[in-house]
Amino acid sequence: MNKLISMERSLLIGHIASMAFGLAGLLIVLPNADFIANLPEFGKTVFAWSMAGGGVMYMLLGTATVALYAYRTLGIWHWLGFMIPAIALSLSSELLGTSTGFPFGDYRYLSGLGYKISGLVPFTIPLSWFYVGFSAYLIVRMGLAKKSLPVWGQELGAIAFGSLLLMSWDFVLDPAMSQTTMPFWVWDQPGAFFGMPYQNFAGWFGTGAVFMTVATIIWRLKPLNLPEEQPGVPFAIYLSNFGFATIMSLGAGIYPPIFLGLILGVLPAYIFYRMSLSESRSIAVERLKGVIERDKTDLAAVK
């Protein structure tokens, strides 16, 4: 188990470091043509590779981090029970969106995010739906895991607020990633929200709600034991990806979506995280009381 935790932490660090490296390339190096021109051939090769594969790498590392965390804390059934519908349904939604404009609006992906499935959707995109969606869902689910709240209430709350957290991430991500110096997708149907149509957010919320609902139903088929530890990895994943999008937006001079995302995304995520923290402490206290009671019983028996 310790080896899995160590590997999980290494993947998380790699995920965050690769995002930081990508930000440096996009916001500092790329806009400075003279800097790139003065690089040695090896440096130019490394920069070209990082621009072509950097987005792929950080998403693969994020996927691996969350997949390992889910396997370690929930088991293979609940890990795959979330990952498979999240990837399959988000990919279906993205393929439908890039083909018909529903449910997100008229858009298309450019290069920089890896091989495109059917020539339309980079294979990394449904992976990002999974690892951010899982993180959002589990933070809320663990925060709502109180004795006074029935299981169906925990499930409904996790779907609703998990989808809200997922959509709030896109408030910040989408404007920057489509309007940066090196855009990763473009909107053929420009909208009123910093180049995006409002329907895009309904598409995000709806897609997240659908795959979270399917995953919740699958999770019900076998007993679910939520992690007793705090959801530190999911929280770190959500915050780091939100931070990446925030810095991209700041670099593009796009500010209002950041405040909207902070209010509807980061703040609720923090509240649910703190709720799960309190719950974990309560569990620890109860365990400690149990140990003390057993020790008293054993001592009385000896006497």
PAVO-611242 format. One record per residue: residue in one letter; z, y, x of N, C-alpha, C, O in turn. Coordinates in steps of 0.2 Angstrom, whole numbers, plus 5000, padded with zeros to 4 digits. Atoms other than C-alpha are relative to their C-alpha. Example, Ala and Ser with C-alpha at 12.3 -4.5 7.8 and 13.67 -1.06 7.14 Angstrom:
! PAVO-611242
SITE residu  nup nnorth neast caup canorth caeast  cup cnorth ceast  oup onorth oeast
SITE      A 5000   4994  5004 5039    4978   5062 5000   5006  5004 5003   5005  5009
SITE      S 4999   4994  4996 5036    4995   5068 5003   5005  4996 5004   5011  4999
END
This chain:
! PAVO-611242
SITE residu  nup nnorth neast caup canorth caeast  cup cnorth ceast  oup onorth oeast
SITE      M 5000   4994  5004 5000    5000   5000 5000   5006  5004 4997   5011  5003
SITE      N 5000   4994  4996 5004    5012   5014 4993   5001  5003 4992   5007  5004
SITE      K 5007   4999  4998 4987    5009   5021 4995   5003  4995 4991   5008  4997
SITE      L 5004   4997  5005 4979    5014   5005 5002   5007  4999 4997   5011  4998
SITE      I 4998   4993  5000 4989    5030   5004 4998   5004  5006 4995   5009  5005
SITE      S 5002   4997  4994 4985    5034   5022 4992   5001  4999 4990   5007  5001
SITE      M 5007   4999  5001 4966    5031   5018 4999   5005  4995 4994   5009  4995
SITE      E 5000   4995  5005 4968    5041   5002 5000   5007  5002 4997   5012  5001
SITE      R 4999   4993  4997 4975    5056   5011 4994   5002  5005 4992   5008  5005
SITE      S 5005   4998  4995 4962    5055   5025 4993   5002  4996 4990   5007  4998
SITE      L 5006   4998  5004 4948    5055   5011 5001   5007  4997 4996   5011  4997
SITE      L 4999   4993  5003 4956    5070   5003 4999   5006  5005 4996   5011  5003
SITE      I 5001   4995  4995 4957    5080   5019 4993   5001  5002 4990   5006  5002
SITE      G 5007   4999  4998 4939    5076   5023 4996   5003  4994 4992   5007  4995
SITE      H 5003   4997  5006 4934    5081   5005 5001   5008  5000 4996   5011  5000
SITE      I 4998   4993  5000 4943    5098   5007 4996   5003  5006 4994   5009  5006
SITE      A 5002   4998  4994 4937    5100   5025 4992   5001  4999 4989   5006  5002
SITE      S 5008   4999  5001 4918    5097   5020 4999   5006  4995 4993   5009  4996
SITE      M 5001   4994  5004 4920    5110   5006 5000   5006  5004 4996   5011  5003
SITE      A 4999   4995  4995 4926    5122   5019 4995   5001  5004 4992   5007  5005
SITE      F 5006   5000  4995 4912    5118   5031 4994   5003  4996 4990   5007  4999
SITE      G 5005   4998  5004 4900    5120   5017 5000   5008  4998 4995   5011  4998
SITE      L 4999   4993  5001 4907    5137   5012 4998   5005  5006 4995   5010  5005
SITE      A 5001   4997  4994 4906    5143   5030 4992   5001  5001 4990   5006  5003
SITE      G 5007   5000  4999 4888    5138   5031 4996   5005  4995 4991   5008  4996
SITE      L 5003   4996  5005 4883    5146   5014 5001   5007  5000 4997   5011  4999
SITE      L 4998   4993  5001 4892    5162   5015 5001   5004  5006 5000   5010  5006
SITE      I 5000   4996  4994 4893    5166   5033 4994   4999  5005 4991   5004  5007
SITE      V 5005   5002  4996 4880    5157   5043 4993   5001  4997 4989   5005  5000
SITE      L 5007   5000  5003 4865    5156   5031 4998   5008  4999 4992   5009  5000
SITE      P 5002   4993  5001 4865    5175   5027 4998   5004  5006 4995   5009  5006
SITE      N 5001   4997  4994 4864    5179   5045 4995   4997  5004 4996   4992  5008
SITE      A 5006   5003  4997 4847    5175   5051 5000   5000  5007 4997   4995  5011
SITE      D 5000   5000  4993 4849    5181   5068 5005   4995  5004 5003   4992  5009
SITE      F 4996   5006  4997 4864    5169   5071 4997   4994  5000 4997   4990  5005
SITE      I 5003   5006  5000 4854    5155   5066 4994   4999  5005 4993   4994  5008
SITE      A 5005   5000  4995 4839    5160   5076 5002   4999  5007 4999   4996  5012
SITE      N 4997   5000  4993 4850    5161   5092 5003   4993  5001 5006   4992  5007
SITE      L 4997   5006  4999 4857    5144   5089 4995   4995  5005 4989   4996  5005
SITE      P 5004   5005  4996 4851    5130   5102 4997   4995  4995 4999   4995  4989
SITE      E 5003   5004  5005 4840    5117   5095 5005   4995  4997 5004   4993  4991
SITE      F 4995   5005  5003 4854    5105   5093 5004   5003  4994 5005   5000  4989
SITE      G 4996   4997  5005 4864    5118   5083 4996   5001  4994 4998   5001  4988
SITE      K 5004   5000  5006 4849    5121   5072 4999   4994  4996 4999   4994  4990
SITE      T 5001   5006  5003 4847    5103   5069 5006   4998  4996 5006   4996  4990
SITE      V 4993   5002  5004 4866    5101   5064 5000   5005  4994 5002   5002  4989
SITE      F 4999   4995  5006 4865    5117   5053 4995   4997  4994 4997   4997  4988
SITE      A 5005   5002  5005 4849    5110   5044 5003   4994  4997 5002   4993  4991
SITE      W 4998   5006  5003 4857    5093   5042 5006   5002  4995 5007   4999  4989
SITE      S 4994   4998  5004 4873    5101   5035 4998   5003  4993 5001   5002  4988
SITE      M 5003   4996  5006 4863    5112   5022 4997   4994  4996 4997   4995  4990
SITE      A 5004   5005  5004 4853    5096   5017 5005   4995  4997 5004   4993  4991
SITE      G 4995   5006  5002 4868    5084   5016 5007   5002  4999 5011   4998  4997
SITE      G 4993   4998  5001 4884    5094   5015 5002   4999  4993 5008   4997  4992
SITE      G 4998   5000  5007 4884    5095   4996 5001   4992  4998 5006   4991  4994
SITE      V 4999   5007  5002 4882    5076   4995 5006   4997  5003 5010   4993  5000
SITE      M 4995   5002  4996 4895    5073   5008 5007   5001  4996 5011   4997  4995
SITE      Y 4994   4999  5003 4909    5082   4999 5001   4997  4993 5007   4995  4991
SITE      M 5000   5004  5007 4905    5074   4982 5002   4993  5001 5006   4990  4998
SITE      L 4999   5007  4998 4905    5057   4990 5007   4999  5002 5011   4994  5000
SITE      L 4993   5001  4998 4922    5060   4998 5005   5001  4994 5010   4998  4994
SITE      G 4996   4999  5006 4929    5067   4982 5000   4994  4995 5005   4992  4993
SITE      T 5000   5006  5005 4923    5052   4972 5004   4994  5003 5008   4991  5000
SITE      A 4997   5005  4997 4930    5040   4985 5008   5001  5000 5012   4997  4999
SITE      T 4993   4998  5001 4947    5049   4985 5003   4998  4993 5008   4995  4993
SITE      V 4998   5002  5007 4949    5048   4966 5000   4993  4998 5004   4990  4995
SITE      A 5001   5007  5001 4942    5031   4965 5006   4996  5003 5009   4991  5000
SITE      L 4995   5004  4996 4955    5024   4978 5007   5002  4997 5011   4998  4996
SITE      Y 4994   4998  5003 4969    5034   4970 5001   4997  4993 5006   4994  4991
SITE      A 5000   5003  5007 4965    5027   4952 5001   4993  5001 5005   4990  4997
SITE      Y 4999   5008  4999 4964    5009   4959 5007   4999  5002 5010   4994  5000
SITE      R 4994   5001  4997 4980    5011   4969 5006   5001  4994 5011   4997  4994
SITE      T 4995   4998  5005 4990    5019   4954 5000   4997  4993 5005   4996  4990
SITE      L 5001   5003  5006 4982    5012   4939 4998   4993  4999 4998   4990  4994
SITE      G 5003   5007  5000 4974    4996   4944 4992   5000  4998 4990   5005  4996
SITE      I 5007   5000  5001 4956    4991   4943 4997   5001  4993 4992   5004  4992
SITE      W 5002   4999  5007 4954    4990   4924 5000   5007  4998 4995   5009  4996
SITE      H 5000   4994  5002 4959    5007   4921 4996   5005  5004 4994   5010  5002
SITE      W 5005   4996  4996 4950    5014   4936 4993   5000  4998 4990   5005  4996
SITE      L 5006   5001  5002 4934    5007   4931 4999   5002  4993 4993   5004  4991
SITE      G 5000   4998  5007 4938    5010   4913 4999   5007  4999 4996   5009  4993
SITE      F 5001   4993  5001 4937    5028   4916 4993   5002  5004 4989   5006  5002
SITE      M 5006   4998  4996 4924    5029   4930 4993   4998  4997 4989   5002  4998
SITE      I 5007   5002  5003 4910    5019   4922 4998   5004  4994 4992   5007  4995
SITE      P 5003   4995  5005 4909    5029   4906 4999   5007  5002 4995   5010  4999
SITE      A 5001   4993  4997 4912    5045   4915 4993   5001  5003 4990   5006  5002
SITE      I 5006   5000  4997 4897    5042   4926 4994   4999  4996 4989   5003  4996
SITE      A 5006   5002  5005 4886    5034   4913 4999   5005  4995 4993   5007  4994
SITE      L 5001   4996  5006 4889    5046   4899 4998   5007  5003 4994   5011  5000
SITE      S 5002   4993  4997 4888    5062   4910 4993   5000  5003 4989   5005  5002
SITE      L 5007   5000  4998 4872    5056   4918 4995   5000  4994 4990   5004  4995
SITE      S 5004   5000  5006 4865    5053   4901 4999   5007  4997 4994   5009  4995
SITE      S 5000   4993  5002 4870    5070   4896 4996   5005  5004 4992   5009  5002
SITE      E 5004   4996  4996 4862    5078   4911 4993   4998  5000 4989   5003  5000
SITE      L 5007   5002  5000 4846    5068   4910 4997   5003  4993 4991   5006  4993
SITE      L 5002   4997  5006 4845    5074   4892 4999   5007  5000 4994   5010  4998
SITE      G 5000   4992  4999 4849    5092   4897 4994   5002  5004 4991   5007  5002
SITE      T 5006   4998  4996 4836    5093   4910 4993   4998  4997 4988   5001  4999
SITE      S 5006   5002  5003 4823    5085   4899 4999   5004  4994 4993   5006  4992
SITE      T 5001   4996  5006 4826    5094   4883 5003   5006  4999 5002   5010  4994
SITE      G 4996   4994  5001 4838    5108   4885 5006   4999  4996 5010   5004  4996
SITE      F 4994   5001  5004 4851    5100   4875 5005   4995  5004 5002   4990  5007
SITE      P 4996   4996  5004 4866    5100   4876 5002   5007  5004 5006   5011  5002
SITE      F 4997   4995  4996 4868    5113   4890 4995   5006  5000 4998   5012  5001
SITE      G 5005   4994  5000 4852    5124   4889 4995   4998  5005 4994   4992  5007
SITE      D 5006   5001  4996 4836    5125   4899 5002   5001  5007 5002   5007  5009
SITE      Y 4998   4999  4993 4840    5122   4917 4996   4994  5004 4994   4989  5001
SITE      R 5003   5006  4996 4833    5111   4932 5004   5001  5007 5006   5006  5009
SITE      Y 4996   5001  4993 4841    5105   4949 4995   5002  5005 4989   4999  5005
SITE      L 5004   4999  4994 4834    5111   4965 5002   4995  5006 5005   4990  5004
SITE      S 4998   5005  4995 4837    5102   4982 5007   5002  5003 5010   5007  5001
SITE      G 4993   4999  4997 4853    5100   4992 5006   4996  4997 5011   4996  5000
SITE      L 4994   5004  5003 4863    5088   4981 4998   4993  5000 5001   4989  4997
SITE      G 5002   5007  4999 4854    5072   4986 4995   4998  4995 4992   5001  4991
SITE      Y 5005   5003  5004 4842    5060   4978 5001   5001  4992 5006   5001  4990
SITE      K 5000   4999  5007 4837    5064   4960 4998   4994  4996 4993   4991  4997
SITE      I 5001   5005  5005 4838    5051   4947 4994   5002  4995 4995   5007  4992
SITE      S 5006   4999  5005 4821    5050   4937 4997   5007  5002 4994   5010  4998
SITE      G 5003   4993  4997 4817    5066   4948 5003   5006  4996 5000   5011  4997
SITE      L 4997   4995  5004 4829    5076   4937 5007   5002  5002 5008   5008  5003
SITE      V 4993   4999  4999 4847    5074   4941 5003   4997  5007 5002   4991  5008
SITE      P 4997   5003  4993 4855    5072   4959 5005   4995  4998 5009   4996  4994
SITE      F 4995   5005  5002 4865    5056   4959 5007   5002  5001 5012   4999  4999
SITE      T 4993   4998  4999 4880    5066   4965 5003   5004  4994 5009   5004  4994
SITE      I 4997   4996  5006 4882    5076   4949 5004   4996  4995 5010   4998  4994
SITE      P 4995   5004  5004 4889    5062   4938 5006   4998  5004 5011   4997  5001
SITE      L 4994   5001  4996 4900    5058   4952 5005   5005  5000 5011   5004  4999
SITE      S 4995   4995  5000 4908    5075   4952 5003   5001  4993 5008   5003  4992
SITE      W 4997   5000  5007 4910    5074   4933 5005   4995  5000 5011   4996  4997
SITE      F 4995   5005  5000 4920    5058   4936 5006   5003  5004 5012   5003  5001
SITE      Y 4993   4999  4996 4932    5064   4950 5003   5006  4997 5009   5007  4998
SITE      V 4997   4994  5003 4935    5081   4942 5003   4999  4993 5008   5001  4991
SITE      G 4998   5002  5006 4936    5074   4925 5006   4996  4999 5010   4997  4995
SITE      F 4994   5005  5000 4948    5060   4929 5006   5004  5002 5011   5003  4999
SITE      S 4994   4996  4997 4959    5073   4939 5003   5004  4994 5009   5004  4993
SITE      A 4997   4995  5005 4960    5085   4924 5003   4996  4994 5008   4997  4992
SITE      Y 4997   5004  5006 4963    5071   4911 5007   4997  5002 5011   4997  4998
SITE      L 4993   5004  4998 4977    5062   4921 5005   5005  5001 5011   5004  5000
SITE      I 4995   4994  5000 4986    5079   4925 5003   5001  4994 5009   5001  4993
SITE      V 4998   4999  5006 4987    5082   4907 5004   4994  4997 5009   4995  4994
SITE      R 4997   5006  5003 4991    5064   4902 5007   4999  5003 5011   4997  4999
SITE      M 4993   5001  4997 5005    5063   4914 5005   5005  4998 5011   5004  4998
SITE      G 4995   4994  5002 5012    5080   4909 5002   4999  4993 5008   5001  4991
SITE      L 4998   5001  5007 5012    5074   4891 5004   4993  4999 5006   4992  4993
SITE      A 4997   5007  5000 5020    5057   4895 5008   5001  4999 5012   5000  5003
SITE      K 4993   4999  5002 5037    5062   4886 5002   4994  4995 4997   4992  4991
SITE      K 4998   5005  5005 5047    5050   4876 4999   5002  4993 4998   4998  4988
SITE      S 5000   4997  5007 5047    5062   4861 4993   5000  4997 4992   5002  4992
SITE      L 5007   4999  5002 5028    5062   4861 4997   4993  4999 4997   4989  5004
SITE      P 5003   5006  5001 5019    5047   4853 4994   4999  5005 4991   5004  5007
SITE      V 5006   5002  4996 5005    5038   4863 4994   5004  4998 4990   5006  5002
SITE      W 5006   4997  5003 4991    5045   4851 5000   5007  5002 4995   5010  5003
SITE      G 4999   4993  4999 4998    5062   4854 4998   5002  5008 4995   5007  5009
SITE      Q 5001   4999  4993 4997    5060   4873 4992   4999  5001 4989   5003  5005
SITE      E 5007   5002  4999 4979    5053   4872 4996   5006  4997 4991   5008  5000
SITE      L 5004   4994  5003 4973    5067   4860 5001   5006  5004 4996   5010  5005
SITE      G 4999   4995  4996 4981    5080   4871 4996   5000  5006 4993   5005  5009
SITE      A 5004   5001  4993 4973    5073   4887 4993   5001  4999 4990   5004  5003
SITE      I 5007   4999  5001 4956    5073   4879 4998   5007  4999 4994   5010  5002
SITE      A 5001   4993  5002 4957    5091   4872 5001   5004  5006 4997   5008  5008
SITE      F 4999   4996  4994 4965    5099   4887 4997   4998  5006 4995   5002  5011
SITE      G 5004   5002  4994 4957    5088   4900 4993   5003  5000 4990   5005  5005
SITE      S 5007   4997  5001 4940    5094   4893 5000   5007  5001 4995   5010  5004
SITE      L 4999   4993  4999 4946    5112   4893 5000   5001  5007 4997   5006  5010
SITE      L 4999   4999  4993 4951    5110   4911 4993   4999  5004 4991   5003  5008
SITE      L 5006   5001  4998 4934    5103   4915 4995   5005  4999 4991   5007  5004
SITE      M 5005   4995  5002 4924    5116   4906 5002   5007  5004 4998   5010  5006
SITE      S 4998   4994  4997 4935    5130   4914 4998   5000  5008 4996   5005  5010
SITE      W 5002   5000  4994 4930    5124   4931 4992   5002  5001 4990   5005  5005
SITE      D 5007   4998  5000 4912    5127   4926 4999   5007  4999 4994   5010  5001
SITE      F 5000   4992  5001 4916    5145   4921 4998   5003  5007 4994   5008  5008
SITE      V 5001   4997  4993 4917    5148   4940 4995   4997  5004 4991   5000  5008
SITE      L 5005   5003  4996 4906    5135   4947 4992   5002  4999 4989   5003  5003
SITE      D 5007   5000  5002 4890    5137   4937 4996   5007  5002 4991   5007  5005
SITE      P 5004   4994  4998 4886    5156   4940 4999   5001  5007 4993   5003  5009
SITE      A 5001   4999  4992 4889    5155   4959 4995   4995  5002 4990   4997  5006
SITE      M 5005   5005  4997 4879    5139   4962 4993   5001  4998 4989   4998  5001
SITE      S 5007   4999  5002 4864    5145   4952 4998   5007  5002 4992   5009  5001
SITE      Q 5002   4993  4998 4864    5163   4959 5002   5001  5008 5001   5007  5010
SITE      T 4998   4999  4993 4870    5160   4977 4993   5001  5005 4988   5001  5002
SITE      T 5006   4999  4995 4858    5164   4993 4996   4993  5000 4990   4994  5000
SITE      M 5003   5007  5000 4854    5145   4992 5002   4997  4994 5006   4992  4994
SITE      P 4998   5003  5007 4855    5140   4973 4998   4993  5000 4994   4990  5004
SITE      F 5001   5007  5000 4857    5122   4969 4997   4998  4993 4994   4992  4992
SITE      W 5004   5001  5006 4850    5124   4951 4999   5007  4997 5002   5012  4999
SITE      V 5002   4994  5003 4842    5137   4941 4999   4999  4992 4998   4994  4990
SITE      W 5000   5000  5007 4842    5142   4923 4993   5003  4997 4992   5009  4999
SITE      D 5006   4998  5003 4825    5143   4914 5001   5004  4994 4996   5007  4991
SITE      Q 4998   4996  5006 4834    5150   4899 5006   5004  5002 5011   5002  5000
SITE      P 4995   4996  4998 4844    5164   4906 5005   5002  4994 5002   5003  4988
SITE      G 4995   4999  5006 4860    5167   4895 5004   5006  5001 5003   5010  5007
SITE      A 4996   4994  5000 4872    5181   4892 5006   5000  5004 5009   5005  5006
SITE      F 4994   5001  4996 4886    5174   4902 4998   4999  5008 4998   4993  5010
SITE      F 5002   5000  4993 4881    5178   4920 4994   4995  5001 4995   4991  5006
SITE      G 5006   5004  4999 4864    5170   4918 5000   4993  4996 4995   4990  4996
SITE      M 4999   5006  5003 4871    5155   4908 5000   5001  4992 5003   5006  4990
SITE      P 4999   5000  5008 4869    5152   4889 5007   4997  4998 5009   4993  5002
SITE      Y 4994   5002  5002 4885    5150   4880 5000   4993  4998 5005   4989  4998
SITE      Q 5000   5007  5002 4879    5133   4874 5002   4995  5005 5004   4990  5004
SITE      N 4998   5004  4995 4882    5127   4891 5007   4998  5000 5009   4992  5002
SITE      F 4992   5002  5000 4901    5127   4889 5001   4995  4995 5005   4991  4995
SITE      A 4999   5005  5005 4900    5118   4873 4997   4993  5002 5000   4988  5001
SITE      G 5003   5006  4997 4889    5105   4882 5005   4997  5005 5006   4991  5005
SITE      W 4995   5002  4995 4902    5104   4896 5007   4997  4996 5009   4991  4998
SITE      F 4994   5003  5003 4917    5102   4884 4998   4994  4996 5002   4989  4996
SITE      G 5002   5006  5004 4908    5090   4873 4999   4994  5004 5001   4988  5002
SITE      T 5001   5005  4995 4902    5079   4887 5007   4997  5003 5008   4991  5003
SITE      G 4993   5003  4998 4920    5078   4894 5004   4997  4995 5007   4992  4996
SITE      A 4997   5003  5006 4927    5075   4877 4998   4993  4999 5002   4988  4997
SITE      V 5003   5007  5002 4915    5060   4874 5002   4995  5005 5005   4990  5003
SITE      F 4998   5005  4996 4918    5051   4890 5008   4999  5001 5010   4993  5003
SITE      M 4993   5001  5000 4937    5054   4890 5002   4996  4994 5007   4992  4995
SITE      T 4998   5004  5006 4938    5047   4872 4998   4993  5001 5002   4989  5000
SITE      V 5002   5007  4999 4928    5032   4877 5005   4996  5005 5007   4991  5004
SITE      A 4996   5003  4995 4939    5029   4893 5007   4999  4997 5010   4994  4998
SITE      T 4993   5000  5003 4955    5032   4882 5000   4993  4996 5005   4990  4996
SITE      I 5000   5006  5004 4949    5018   4870 5000   4994  5005 5003   4989  5003
SITE      I 5000   5006  4995 4945    5006   4885 5007   4999  5003 5010   4994  5004
SITE      W 4994   5001  4997 4962    5010   4892 5005   4997  4995 5010   4994  4998
SITE      R 4995   5002  5005 4971    5005   4876 4999   4992  5000 5003   4989  4997
SITE      L 5001   5007  5001 4964    4987   4878 5004   4996  5005 5006   4990  5004
SITE      K 4995   5003  4996 4976    4983   4892 5006   5005  5001 5005   5011  5001
SITE      P 4994   4995  4999 4994    4990   4895 4999   5005  5005 4997   5003  5011
SITE      L 5001   4995  4995 4994    5006   4904 5007   5003  5002 5011   5004  4999
SITE      N 4994   4997  4997 5008    5011   4916 4998   5006  5004 4995   5005  5010
SITE      L 5002   4994  4996 5005    5029   4922 5004   5000  5006 5010   4998  5006
SITE      P 4996   5000  4993 5010    5032   4940 5007   5004  4999 5007   5009  4995
SITE      E 4994   4996  5000 5028    5037   4942 5001   5005  5005 5005   5010  5005
SITE      E 5000   4995  4995 5024    5048   4957 4997   5006  4996 4993   5005  4991
SITE      Q 5003   4994  5002 5018    5066   4954 4992   4999  5001 4990   4996  5006
SITE      P 5007   5000  4999 4999    5068   4951 4998   5005  5005 4993   5009  5004
SITE      G 5001   4996  4995 4998    5076   4968 4992   5000  5002 4989   5006  5003
SITE      V 5007   5000  4998 4980    5070   4972 4996   5003  4995 4991   5007  4997
SITE      P 5004   4997  5005 4972    5074   4955 5001   5008  5000 4996   5011  4999
SITE      F 4999   4993  5000 4980    5091   4956 4997   5004  5006 4994   5009  5005
SITE      A 5003   4997  4994 4974    5094   4974 4992   5000  4999 4989   5005  5001
SITE      I 5007   5001  5001 4957    5088   4969 4997   5006  4995 4992   5010  4997
SITE      Y 5002   4995  5005 4956    5100   4954 5000   5007  5003 4996   5011  5003
SITE      L 4999   4994  4997 4963    5115   4963 4995   5002  5006 4992   5007  5006
SITE      S 5005   4999  4994 4952    5113   4979 4993   5001  4997 4989   5005  5000
SITE      N 5007   4999  5002 4936    5111   4969 4999   5007  4996 4994   5010  4996
SITE      F 5000   4994  5003 4941    5126   4958 5000   5006  5006 4996   5011  5005
SITE      G 5000   4996  4994 4944    5135   4975 4994   5001  5003 4992   5007  5004
SITE      F 5007   5000  4998 4927    5131   4981 4996   5004  4996 4992   5008  4998
SITE      A 5004   4996  5004 4919    5138   4966 5002   5007  5000 4998   5011  4999
SITE      T 4998   4993  5000 4930    5153   4966 4997   5004  5006 4995   5010  5006
SITE      I 5003   4997  4994 4925    5157   4984 4993   5002  5000 4990   5007  5002
SITE      M 5007   4999  5001 4907    5155   4980 4999   5006  4995 4994   5010  4997
SITE      S 5000   4994  5005 4909    5167   4965 5001   5006  5003 4998   5011  5002
SITE      L 4999   4993  4996 4917    5180   4976 4995   5002  5005 4993   5008  5005
SITE      G 5006   4999  4995 4903    5178   4989 4994   5003  4996 4991   5007  4999
SITE      A 5005   4998  5004 4891    5181   4975 5001   5007  4996 4997   5009  4993
SITE      G 4998   4994  5004 4901    5196   4968 5001   4999  4993 5000   5004  4989
SITE      I 4999   5002  5007 4904    5187   4952 5008   4999  4998 5011   4994  5001
SITE      Y 4993   5000  5001 4922    5191   4946 5003   4998  4994 5008   4994  4993
SITE      P 4997   5001  5007 4926    5190   4927 5001   4992  4999 5006   4990  4996
SITE      P 4999   5007  5001 4923    5171   4927 5006   4997  5003 5009   4992  5001
SITE      I 4994   5003  4996 4936    5168   4940 5007   5001  4996 5011   4997  4995
SITE      F 4994   4999  5004 4950    5176   4929 5000   4996  4994 5005   4993  4992
SITE      L 5000   5005  5006 4944    5166   4914 5001   4993  5002 5005   4990  4998
SITE      G 4999   5007  4997 4944    5150   4924 5008   4999  5002 5011   4994  5001
SITE      L 4993   5001  4998 4962    5154   4931 5004   5000  4993 5009   4996  4993
SITE      I 4995   5000  5006 4969    5157   4913 4999   4994  4996 5004   4991  4994
SITE      L 5002   5005  5004 4960    5143   4904 5000   4993  5004 5000   4988  5001
SITE      G 5000   5006  4996 4960    5130   4919 5006   5000  5005 5010   4995  5004
SITE      V 4994   5001  4995 4972    5133   4933 5007   5001  4997 5011   4997  4999
SITE      L 4994   5000  5003 4986    5139   4923 5002   4994  4996 5008   4992  4997
SITE      P 4998   5006  5003 4986    5125   4911 5001   4994  5004 5006   4990  5003
SITE      A 4999   5006  4995 4984    5112   4925 5006   5001  5004 5010   4996  5004
SITE      Y 4993   4999  4997 4999    5120   4934 5006   4998  4995 5010   4995  4997
SITE      I 4995   5001  5005 5009    5119   4918 5001   4992  4999 5007   4990  4999
SITE      F 5000   5007  5001 5005    5101   4915 5002   4996  5006 5006   4991  5006
SITE      Y 4997   5003  4994 5008    5097   4933 5007   5000  5001 5011   4996  5003
SITE      R 4993   4999  5000 5025    5104   4932 5004   4996  4995 5009   4993  4996
SITE      M 4997   5005  5005 5029    5094   4916 5000   4993  5003 5005   4990  5002
SITE      S 5000   5007  4998 5024    5078   4925 5005   5000  5006 5008   4995  5007
SITE      L 4995   5000  4995 5035    5083   4940 5007   4999  4997 5011   4996  5000
SITE      S 4993   5001  5004 5050    5085   4928 5001   4993  4998 5006   4990  4998
SITE      E 5000   5007  5002 5046    5068   4921 5002   4996  5005 5006   4991  5005
SITE      S 4999   5005  4994 5045    5060   4938 5007   5001  5002 5011   4996  5004
SITE      R 4993   4999  4998 5062    5068   4942 5005   4996  4996 5010   4993  4998
SITE      S 4995   5004  5005 5070    5061   4926 5000   4993  5001 5005   4989  5001
SITE      I 5001   5007  4999 5063    5044   4930 5004   4998  5006 5008   4993  5006
SITE      A 4996   5001  4993 5071    5045   4948 5007   5000  4998 5011   4996  5001
SITE      V 4992   4999  5002 5088    5051   4940 5002   4993  4997 5007   4991  4998
SITE      E 4998   5006  5004 5088    5036   4928 5000   4994  5005 5005   4990  5004
SITE      R 4999   5006  4995 5084    5024   4942 5006   5000  5004 5009   4995  5005
SITE      L 4994   4999  4996 5098    5031   4952 5006   4998  4996 5010   4995  4999
SITE      K 4994   5002  5004 5110    5029   4938 5000   4993  4999 5006   4990  4999
SITE      G 5001   5008  5000 5104    5011   4936 5003   4997  5006 5007   4992  5005
SITE      V 4997   5002  4994 5108    5008   4954 5007   5000  5001 5011   4996  5003
SITE      I 4993   4998  5000 5125    5016   4953 5004   4995  4995 5009   4992  4997
SITE      E 4997   5004  5004 5129    5006   4938 5001   4993  5002 5006   4989  5001
SITE      R 5000   5007  4997 5124    4989   4946 5005   5000  5005 5008   4994  5006
SITE      D 4995   5001  4995 5134    4993   4961 5007   5000  4998 5011   4996  5000
SITE      K 4994   5000  5003 5149    4997   4950 5002   4993  4997 5007   4990  4998
SITE      T 4999   5007  5003 5147    4980   4941 5001   4995  5006 5005   4991  5005
SITE      D 4999   5004  4995 5145    4971   4957 5007   5000  5004 5010   4995  5006
SITE      L 4994   4999  4997 5160    4979   4965 5006   4997  4995 5011   4994  4998
SITE      A 4995   5002  5005 5171    4975   4949 5000   4992  5000 5005   4989  5000
SITE      A 5000   5007  5000 5165    4957   4950 5003   4997  5006 5007   4992  5006
SITE      V 4997   5002  4994 5170    4955   4968 5008   5001  5000 5011   4996  5002
SITE      K 4992   4999  5001 5188    4962   4964 5003   4995  4995 5009   4995  4994
END
